Amino acid sequence: MFTDLRLSFRRLIKSPGFATVAMATLALCIAANLAIFAVVDSVLLRLLPFPSASRLVTVVNSYPKGGLDRDGASLTNYYELRGKIPVFSQMSALAGD
């Protein structure tokens, strides 16, 4: 194994252009993998920074006969639902803009 490593190292020293391109390609690929994992980790794997984050839910309006499976709610809908759903201990609204 050490003989193979020495031979590989000698070949890389004899062709510095190839070695530079190979190391730059490896560095770029490792950086891309790190960036993708960081996004996946923060978006999909970690819980939201709220107490009891596993209990958070999203409520949307649905109109299947009108062809809308997920529709946003208005502020009027929020005020109407806020007091009428006893299952939720608290409710808040979020603007997607």
Buried (B, 14 or more C-beta within 10 A) or exposed (E): EEEEEEEEEEEBEEEEEEBEEEEEEEEEEEEEEEEEEEEEEEEEEEEEEEEEEEEEEEEEEEEEEEEEEEEEBEEEBBEEBEEEEEEEEEEEEEEEE
